[in-house]
Every structure is written in C-alpha cells, then in structure tokens.
C-alpha cells in the first residue's frame, strides 16, 4: 500500500508541476507539395501540414509526362502548393488527415504508381527517379531535393541545402529550379 500511495503522490506532483509549464507554440503556417519524377511519369501532389506533413486525399494530385517543361512544372507545382492545407488540431478532419498511412495504404499507393507506369516491380518504378519537396512559408518557396533511400523511402540529400525563391517567382523560373533539384535528386540516387 505504501508503494501505491508513493506512486500516486508522485503522479499528483508531476500534474501540479506541469500546470505551470508553458505550452509549446503552434508551428508556423506553411504549405507543402511533393514531386516524384519517375522514368515513366511525374507525380505532383499537395500535402496536409501541421507539425508533420501527410498526404491529403482531398488535395491536388496529378500525373504528367516524365519530362516536363520548366513552365509546365512551375505552373503545376504552384497549383499543388495552393491546394495544400494547414490543418490545426481543432480542424474537423484532423484525425483523418494528420496521420501516417498504414502499410496497406502505402502498398496501395505504390501499386497505383506501378499500374500507371505499367511496370511490375517497385525497384523498376524507383530506379532513376527523383523527388523534390516544396514549402511555401512567409512569402518564400523552398525547393528541397530528396535522395531515394530504398524500399519506397526518401531522405534529404546530404550536403545540399534548399533553393529558396520568392513566392512571386515566375512559373518558368520556379519550374527551372524544380527541374534542377530533380536532377540533383536523381544523381544522388546513383551515389
């Protein structure tokens, strides 16, 4: 009984102390989009954002040819960024959107891309591919290349920082920066 009482007293003390701890401030509002450039096609999609980034089934998602002009790339990437949503904990769709996909959902996403590419293996889908994440915050757009890490996963390209552009950049200049970052991503996969 002494042990249980000591544990309860400790829990009560922790609750009292936490009352006075400042709550962390919410993350700054931003928008995110992602581009996966496979050898067979390019996938551009918007994301739901809070402190983490998640696929948004109600957002922008389109597939294009594998090689896109700078103008087309910039225009479509900007449309994806505009469609991105900053979802706060009080948003009615919080539980549906701000979560990581299940293994079955991830497999279904890969199967959809395999079917679109008309290929059979994940290895063939990702071979020679590139990926770029886009972040719009405080009037600036950040273009970050990602390196393929295997098994459908991506990681930042070490030693390469983001390209930062003003939000007012032309679609053609924006697309040129994205296409350059995709080339960095593809080359990083070969290392």
ZIHUVEN-V455081 format. One record per residue. N is the residue number from 1. RES is the residue in one small letter. PSI is psi in whole degrees, 0 to 359 (none if undefined). NEAR is the number of other ideal C-beta (glycine too) atoms within 12 Angstrom. Layout:
n: {N,N}
res: {RES,RES}
psi: {PSI,PSI}
near: {NEAR,NEAR}
This chain:
n: {1,2,3,4,5,6,7,8,9,10,11,12,13,14,15,16,17,18,19,20,21,22,23,24,25,26,27,28,29,30,31,32,33,34,35,36,37,38,39,40,41,42,43,44,45,46,47,48,49,50,51,52,53,54,55,56,57,58,59,60,61,62,63,64,65,66,67,68,69,70,71,72,73,74,75,76,77,78,79,80,81,82,83,84,85,86,87,88,89,90,91,92,93,94,95,96,97,98,99,100,101,102,103,104,105,106,107,108,109,110,111,112,113,114,115,116,117,118,119,120,121,122,123,124,125,126,127,128,129,130,131,132,133,134,135,136,137,138,139,140,141,142,143,144,145,146,147,148,149,150,151,152,153,154,155,156,157,158,159,160,161,162,163,164,165,166,167,168,169,170,171,172,173,174,175,176,177,178,179,180,181,182,183,184,185,186,187,188,189,190,191}
res: {x,x,x,x,x,x,x,x,x,x,x,x,x,x,x,x,x,x,x,x,x,x,x,x,x,x,x,x,x,x,x,x,x,x,x,x,x,x,x,x,x,x,x,x,x,x,x,x,x,x,x,x,x,x,x,x,x,x,x,x,x,x,x,x,x,x,x,x,x,x,x,x,x,x,x,x,x,x,x,x,x,x,x,x,x,x,x,x,x,x,x,x,x,x,x,x,x,x,x,x,x,x,x,x,x,x,x,x,x,x,x,x,x,x,x,x,x,x,x,x,x,x,x,x,x,x,x,x,x,x,x,x,x,x,x,x,x,x,x,x,x,x,x,x,x,x,x,x,x,x,x,x,x,x,x,x,x,x,x,x,x,x,x,x,x,x,x,x,x,x,x,x,x,x,x,x,x,x,x,x,x,x,x,x,x,x,x,x,x,x,x}
psi: {323,319,314,319,320,319,316,321,321,316,318,318,318,317,318,316,324,336,329,355,136,140,141,145,149,157,157,143,137,169,148,147,162,147,124,118,99,170,333,334,169,130,125,129,152,165,155,136,140,249,345,174,135,156,143,103,343,5,204,131,113,153,140,180,164,328,117,142,160,317,312,317,312,317,314,323,320,321,320,318,319,327,346,148,136,112,115,162,337,1,138,339,13,306,328,325,318,76,157,141,149,167,320,320,320,317,320,321,315,318,322,318,322,316,318,320,347,44,167,335,149,323,315,325,314,347,125,12,166,159,142,137,144,135,128,117,135,41,11,143,128,131,111,120,147,150,137,126,0,154,37,6,151,152,159,149,118,140,359,119,172,154,128,130,153,150,332,2,146,156,322,316,320,312,323,319,321,313,323,318,324,323,320,315,312,317,327,332,335,346,none}
near: {7,8,9,10,11,12,13,14,14,14,14,14,13,14,13,12,11,12,11,9,10,7,9,7,7,15,19,15,19,30,37,40,44,42,48,42,42,35,24,25,26,36,37,40,37,38,35,36,36,28,20,17,31,30,34,31,21,18,30,30,28,25,23,27,19,23,19,31,19,23,19,25,38,32,25,34,49,35,27,38,41,21,29,38,32,32,34,18,16,11,17,11,20,19,13,17,29,27,19,13,20,11,12,10,16,18,16,16,25,29,19,20,32,23,16,23,28,14,21,13,16,23,17,18,30,33,19,24,39,38,39,47,40,49,34,34,21,14,16,21,39,30,42,34,39,32,30,32,19,14,16,24,16,27,20,22,31,13,10,22,14,24,28,21,31,16,23,13,28,19,26,21,25,40,35,25,33,48,32,26,39,44,25,31,37,29,19,28,28,15,14}
